[in-house]
Amino acid sequence: MFAYLLARVRITDPETYKAYIARSPAVIKSFGGEFLVRGGHHETLEGADFDGRLVIVRFLDIDHARAFYHSPEYQELIKLRAPAAIGEIVIVEGFE
């Protein structure tokens, strides 16, 4: 069953964040992940408005999503992202 990583990211330093954007796709792909949404225009229909970046990544299952997030490769990327953005990241199982 697919699992999805959902991220809401408020970028505070766009120049520094570029290094994270450049390196994250290869790490995601190495764990079988596929971007479904990576930024782009969005519109808040209910709740508090969010002016950041929305990202959705599909993984083969929740174990692959967890392995990606906790991998040494991604933990290194978090060090690039942390000083440049504030993120909220959730993984969720899909349904059949």
Sequence and secondary structure as in RCSB ss.txt:
>XXXX:A:sequence
MFAYLLARVRITDPETYKAYIARSPAVIKSFGGEFLVRGGHHETLEGADFDGRLVIVRFLDIDHARAFYHSPEYQ
ELIKLRAPAAIGEIVIVEGFE
>XXXX:A:secstr
  EEEEEEEEES HHHHHHHHHHHHHHHHHTT EEEEES      SSS   SEEEEEEESSHHHHHHHHHSHHHH
HHHHHHTTTEEEEEEEEE   
